[in-house]
Amino acid sequence: MKIALGCDHGGYLLKESIKNHLEKKGFECLDYGTHFTESVNYPLYAKKVGYSVANLECELGILCCGTGIGMSIAANKMQGVRAAVVSDTFSARATREHNNSNVLCLGERVVGESLALVIVDTWLEAEFQGGRHQERLDLVEQLERSLKYKTI
């Protein structure tokens, strides 16, 4: 499985740890940066990872920033991306099983490294359950398409 990784300066150390962890487990990682701790604009990296996932270059993506929130907001602006901010294993499992999330967002300032790695493993091991959950995702996609060129 190929996983897209991205971060801003606030999530750089966590992204590097996750990348190392995933590569040891045999996953192929495409690292879209940043590659430094100097301040950068998170939407640029959310766009790179989101594009990679939405266009099926990578099956899944993981984004890290200080809280995970900014990355999630930015990534979810892209059609076909279902990004979820997660800080516990229950949510990690549920967001894959029920929401078929394809981008995991983590906050380096929110979760410690060891918990983050457990969250990543839990998220990757969970599988979408389909059924009534697919019906709900279909409704989300309809909403996404209906609002693309309209304002409320």
Helices and strands as residue ranges (DSSP letters): E 2-7, G 9-11, H 12-24, E 28-31, H 42-54, E 60-65, H 69-75, E 83-85, H 89-97, E 103-107, H 113-125, H 132-146
